[in-house]
Amino acid sequence: MKHPIGRFAPSPTGDLHAGSIIAALGSYLFAKSAQGTWRVRIEDVDGIREVPGAADRQQAQLALLGLHADGEIVRQSDRNALYQTALDRLVAQGHAFECHCSRSDLAAQGGVHRHCVPDRKRPDPAWRLRVPDHCEIAFDDLLHGHKQDRVDLDVGDFVLKRADGFWAYQMAVVIDDAAQQISEVVRGSDLLDSTARQIFLQQCLDLPRPVYAHLPLLLDAEGRKYSKTLESEAVTPANAEHVLSQAWRMLGQMPLRTGTKFDAETWLSRALDAFDAGRIPTAQIRT
């Protein structure tokens, strides 16, 4: 894609870890190697899980790695009105509905919502997107190739606004990507299964569809995805080159020739010249 607009969108639930740095570097390389724009968005839509100060630490860590956002860094917590406007439109068009079902109500259906439990009323209902029968979404992932999913069977009517009042990830990310004119979504493959429902929501709101590329996940020795709850090396001025080089290697790239004195901007410039998206593995990476 010529001059794409990409993004990195961490959740402020802790410091950046090895897996999230792979996503940050991968999204940066995809966008910048095509003379595009790279944005950063703080996905703090879930206030319960947010760790105070984590967003600021994450931005400082990105700066140590030379990964500087183009333009304003936005926070989802400031965008409630934008999400509400979209939900109101979906409700008015008959695409969204109030739902009083609990998780236990849906257990017999494998957690897939296809119709509401009759005569059930809760003081804290959720809002769901109505997914029609035979809803099949196809898309081509830049790394994983052609994908085809049945949204009605796989996930059913999915939540847009949760019963606790927080916006669901699917809703916020679709609205934000459109508002920021994101044309290229490069992220971890744990979100590959979310793509079909996001595309369907884009269709309901007449929003453009970005292209997608899902990077391999970094797994620990027990096969668990690296997360902020697992031990992970913090980014410091002393180890920034090592952290970048490790992420570069995990993306399947050839070793870089670097100077004796590390400079993040110089390192990234050389990485952009050498970057080959065709070398990125699709299998998950075990440490």
C-alpha positions as CSV (number, residue, x, y, z in Angstrom):
1,M,0.0,0.0,0.0
2,K,1.4,3.4,-1.0
3,H,1.7,5.8,2.0
4,P,-0.3,3.8,4.5
5,I,-1.5,5.0,7.9
6,G,-0.6,2.4,10.5
7,R,-0.9,2.4,14.2
8,F,0.3,0.8,17.5
9,A,-2.4,0.7,20.2
10,P,-1.3,-0.6,23.6
11,S,-3.5,-1.1,26.6
12,P,-2.1,0.7,29.7
13,T,-2.2,-2.3,31.9
14,G,1.6,-2.4,32.6
15,D,5.0,-1.7,30.9
16,L,5.6,-2.8,27.4
17,H,6.7,-6.4,27.1
18,A,8.6,-8.4,24.5
19,G,5.4,-9.4,22.6
20,S,4.0,-5.8,22.5
21,I,7.4,-4.5,21.3
22,I,7.2,-7.0,18.4
23,A,3.8,-5.5,17.5
24,A,5.1,-1.9,17.9
25,L,8.2,-2.5,15.7
26,G,6.3,-4.6,13.2
27,S,3.6,-1.9,12.7
28,Y,6.2,0.8,12.5
29,L,8.2,-1.0,9.8
30,F,5.2,-1.8,7.7
31,A,4.1,1.8,7.7
32,K,7.4,3.6,7.5
33,S,8.9,1.3,4.9
34,A,6.2,2.5,2.5
35,Q,6.7,6.2,3.4
36,G,3.6,6.1,5.5
37,T,2.4,7.5,8.8
38,W,2.6,5.7,12.2
39,R,0.2,6.6,14.9
40,V,0.0,5.6,18.6
41,R,-3.3,5.2,20.4
42,I,-3.8,4.4,24.1
43,E,-6.5,1.8,24.4
44,D,-7.7,2.6,27.9
45,V,-11.4,1.9,27.3
46,D,-11.3,-0.6,30.2
47,G,-10.7,1.6,33.3
48,I,-10.8,-1.4,35.6
49,R,-7.7,-2.9,34.2
50,E,-5.7,0.3,33.7
51,V,-2.5,0.7,35.8
52,P,-1.9,4.3,36.9
53,G,1.1,5.7,35.1
54,A,1.4,2.8,32.6
55,A,0.5,4.9,29.6
56,D,3.3,7.4,30.3
57,R,5.8,4.7,30.9
58,Q,4.9,3.0,27.7
59,Q,5.4,6.2,25.7
60,A,8.8,6.7,27.4
61,Q,9.8,3.2,26.5
62,L,8.8,3.7,22.8
63,A,10.9,6.9,22.8
64,L,13.9,4.9,24.1
65,L,13.4,2.7,21.1
66,G,13.2,5.6,18.7
67,L,9.5,4.8,17.9
68,H,8.0,8.2,17.8
69,A,4.3,8.7,16.8
70,D,3.3,10.9,14.0
71,G,0.8,13.4,15.3
72,E,-1.3,13.4,18.5
73,I,-1.4,10.4,20.7
74,V,-5.1,9.8,21.5
75,R,-6.7,8.0,24.4
76,Q,-9.9,6.0,24.1
77,S,-11.1,7.4,27.5
78,D,-11.5,10.8,25.8
79,R,-13.7,9.4,23.0
80,N,-16.9,8.4,24.7
81,A,-19.1,10.7,22.7
82,L,-17.7,9.3,19.5
83,Y,-18.6,5.8,20.5
84,Q,-22.1,6.8,21.7
85,T,-22.9,8.5,18.4
86,A,-22.0,5.3,16.6
87,L,-24.1,3.2,18.9
88,D,-27.1,5.6,18.6
89,R,-26.9,5.3,14.8
90,L,-26.7,1.5,15.0
91,V,-29.8,1.4,17.3
92,A,-31.7,3.7,15.0
93,Q,-31.0,1.5,12.0
94,G,-32.0,-1.7,13.8
95,H,-28.4,-3.1,13.9
96,A,-27.9,-2.9,17.7
97,F,-30.2,-3.9,20.6
98,E,-30.3,-3.9,24.4
99,C,-29.5,-7.3,25.8
100,H,-30.3,-8.6,29.4
101,C,-28.7,-12.0,28.9
102,S,-26.0,-13.1,31.3
103,R,-23.0,-15.4,30.5
104,S,-24.8,-18.2,32.3
105,D,-27.8,-17.7,30.1
106,L,-25.7,-18.3,27.0
107,A,-23.7,-21.2,28.4
108,A,-26.0,-23.8,26.7
109,Q,-25.2,-22.1,23.4
110,G,-21.5,-22.1,23.9
111,G,-21.6,-18.5,24.8
112,V,-22.9,-17.5,21.3
113,H,-25.8,-15.1,21.4
114,R,-28.5,-15.8,18.7
115,H,-31.6,-14.7,20.6
116,C,-32.3,-13.2,24.0
117,V,-33.7,-15.1,27.0
118,P,-37.5,-14.3,27.2
119,D,-38.7,-12.1,30.0
120,R,-35.3,-11.5,31.5
121,K,-34.6,-8.0,32.8
122,R,-31.3,-6.8,34.3
123,P,-30.6,-3.4,35.8
124,D,-27.4,-3.3,33.8
125,P,-28.0,-4.5,30.3
126,A,-25.4,-4.7,27.5
127,W,-25.8,-3.5,23.9
128,R,-25.1,-6.0,21.1
129,L,-24.7,-5.9,17.4
130,R,-27.3,-7.9,15.6
131,V,-25.6,-10.5,13.3
132,P,-27.8,-12.0,10.7
133,D,-27.9,-15.7,9.9
134,H,-25.4,-16.8,7.3
135,C,-23.1,-13.8,8.0
136,E,-19.9,-14.8,6.2
137,I,-17.0,-12.4,6.1
138,A,-13.9,-13.0,3.9
139,F,-10.7,-11.0,3.9
140,D,-7.1,-11.4,2.8
141,D,-4.5,-11.0,5.6
142,L,-1.1,-9.8,4.3
143,L,0.7,-12.6,6.2
144,H,-1.9,-15.4,6.7
145,G,-3.6,-15.2,3.3
146,H,-7.3,-15.7,2.6
147,K,-9.5,-16.0,5.7
148,Q,-13.3,-16.7,5.8
149,D,-15.4,-16.7,9.0
150,R,-19.0,-17.2,9.8
151,V,-19.7,-14.5,12.4
152,D,-23.2,-15.7,13.2
153,L,-21.9,-19.2,14.2
154,D,-18.5,-18.3,15.6
155,V,-19.4,-15.3,17.8
156,G,-23.0,-14.5,17.3
157,D,-24.5,-11.1,18.3
158,F,-21.4,-9.5,19.9
159,V,-21.2,-6.9,22.6
160,L,-20.7,-3.2,21.7
161,K,-21.2,-1.8,25.2
162,R,-20.7,-3.9,28.2
163,A,-23.1,-4.4,31.2
164,D,-20.6,-2.5,33.4
165,G,-20.8,0.6,31.2
166,F,-17.5,0.2,29.5
167,W,-17.2,0.1,25.7
168,A,-16.3,-3.2,24.2
169,Y,-13.0,-3.5,22.4
170,Q,-14.6,-4.3,19.1
171,M,-16.7,-1.1,19.1
172,A,-13.9,1.2,20.2
173,V,-11.2,-0.1,17.8
174,V,-13.5,0.1,14.7
175,I,-14.6,3.7,15.5
176,D,-11.0,4.8,16.3
177,D,-9.4,3.2,13.3
178,A,-11.9,5.0,11.1
179,A,-11.6,8.3,12.9
180,Q,-7.8,8.2,12.6
181,Q,-8.0,7.1,9.0
182,I,-6.0,4.0,9.7
183,S,-5.5,2.1,6.4
184,E,-3.2,-0.7,7.6
185,V,-3.7,-2.6,10.9
186,V,-0.6,-4.6,11.9
187,R,-1.0,-6.4,15.2
188,G,-0.6,-9.7,17.0
189,S,-2.3,-12.9,15.6
190,D,-4.3,-13.3,18.9
191,L,-6.6,-10.7,17.3
192,L,-6.9,-12.5,13.9
193,D,-10.2,-14.0,15.1
194,S,-11.6,-10.5,15.9
195,T,-11.1,-9.2,12.3
196,A,-14.2,-10.7,10.8
197,R,-16.5,-9.1,13.4
198,Q,-14.7,-5.8,13.1
199,I,-15.2,-5.9,9.3
200,F,-18.9,-6.6,9.7
201,L,-19.2,-3.7,12.1
202,Q,-17.4,-1.5,9.6
203,Q,-20.0,-2.5,7.0
204,C,-22.9,-1.7,9.3
205,L,-21.5,1.8,9.8
206,D,-20.4,2.3,6.2
207,L,-16.7,2.7,7.3
208,P,-13.7,1.9,5.1
209,R,-11.9,-1.4,5.6
210,P,-8.2,-1.3,6.4
211,V,-5.8,-4.0,5.2
212,Y,-4.7,-6.4,7.9
213,A,-1.5,-8.2,8.9
214,H,-1.3,-10.4,12.0
215,L,2.2,-10.9,13.4
216,P,3.3,-14.0,15.2
217,L,2.8,-14.2,19.0
218,L,5.7,-14.6,21.4
219,L,5.0,-17.6,23.7
220,D,6.9,-18.6,26.8
221,A,8.2,-22.1,27.4
222,E,4.8,-23.3,28.6
223,G,3.1,-22.0,25.5
224,R,1.5,-19.0,27.2
225,K,1.3,-15.7,25.3
226,Y,3.7,-13.1,26.7
227,S,1.8,-10.5,28.6
228,K,2.3,-7.8,31.2
229,T,1.6,-10.4,33.9
230,L,4.6,-12.5,32.9
231,E,8.2,-11.8,33.5
232,S,9.5,-9.6,30.7
233,E,12.6,-7.4,30.3
234,A,11.9,-3.7,30.9
235,V,13.1,-1.3,28.3
236,T,16.0,0.9,29.6
237,P,18.7,3.0,27.9
238,A,21.1,0.2,28.5
239,N,19.2,-2.5,26.8
240,A,17.3,-0.7,24.1
241,E,19.5,-2.0,21.3
242,H,19.1,-5.6,22.6
243,V,15.3,-5.2,22.8
244,L,15.0,-3.9,19.3
245,S,17.3,-6.6,17.9
246,Q,15.4,-9.3,19.6
247,A,12.1,-8.0,18.1
248,W,13.7,-7.7,14.7
249,R,14.9,-11.3,14.9
250,M,11.5,-12.5,16.0
251,L,10.1,-10.9,12.9
252,G,12.3,-13.2,10.8
253,Q,14.6,-10.5,9.6
254,M,18.3,-10.9,8.6
255,P,20.9,-9.5,11.2
256,L,21.6,-5.8,10.8
257,R,25.1,-4.3,10.6
258,T,25.2,-1.8,13.4
259,G,27.9,0.6,14.7
260,T,29.7,0.4,17.9
261,K,27.6,3.1,19.5
262,F,23.9,2.5,19.5
263,D,21.6,5.2,18.3
264,A,17.9,4.3,18.0
265,E,17.1,6.5,15.0
266,T,20.1,5.2,13.1
267,W,19.2,1.6,14.0
268,L,15.6,2.1,12.7
269,S,16.8,3.8,9.5
270,R,19.0,0.7,8.7
271,A,16.1,-1.6,9.7
272,L,13.7,0.2,7.3
273,D,16.2,-0.2,4.4
274,A,16.5,-4.0,5.2
275,F,13.0,-4.8,6.1
276,D,11.4,-7.7,4.2
277,A,7.8,-8.4,5.1
278,G,8.0,-11.7,3.3
279,R,10.4,-13.1,5.9
280,I,7.9,-12.7,8.8
281,P,6.9,-16.1,10.1
282,T,3.2,-17.0,10.6
283,A,3.8,-19.6,13.2
284,Q,3.9,-18.6,16.9
285,I,7.4,-18.0,18.4
286,R,8.5,-19.9,21.5
287,T,11.2,-18.5,23.7
